[in-house]
Amino acid sequence: MARYTGPTTKKARALGEAIFGYDRAFEKRKYKPGQHGNTRRRRRQSSDYSLQLTEKQKAKYTYGVLERQFRNTFATAVAARGVTGENLLQLLEARLDNTVYRLGIAPTRRAARQLVSHKHVMVNGNLSYAPSTQLKPGDVVSVRPKSQGLDVVRNSVASASDVRKHGWLEMNTDRMEGTFMAYPTRDQIPEKINEQLIVELYSK
């Protein structure tokens, strides 16, 4: 499956946010990449379109979604009841790869996507290998029994107690099994994304 595989720190610096998780290199250089990235010259104020596009790119790379997938997800959010921006983030959070990451089964979303695509994850007892699978309240996500001995899974589950503090998820570490209880509310989603700017971008 196609996905972004380029340098994460460079992309995070371009968007001004550590979108791939804690990054020591990003913390040292929180300015734009390139030879003029750290200059103190007066910069022109960003246009509305630039701010909107940046916010969309931030969401796209944070959740590891390509352009067509993101546009389709937005269309689904528009068709659903409620606030479009919140619907969009809820749909992104309900992706299987993101839920595997939130449950602490994988240390990063990239690692979660790989676990899913390599058939190490099950949904409601059935093997699932599509990272984009949309979960619904009540769905149970578990690690395949023969894959529970993988070092990356065991280490992540053992050290990710803080990752699982989300009100819409429940995790049983002994069984390596978690439940998607409900769609999260906006205040429960920790990502620093201004979803209203994304709605404005696609509403043009």
Secondary structure by P-SEA (a helix, b strand, c coil): cccccccaaaaaaaaccccccccaaaaacccccccccccccccccccaaaaaaaaaaaaaaaacccaaaaaaaaaaaaaccccaaaaaaaaaaacaaaaaaaacccccaaaaaaaaaaccccccccccccccccccccbbbbccccccccaaaaaaaacccccccccccccccccccccccccccccccccccaaaaaaaaaac
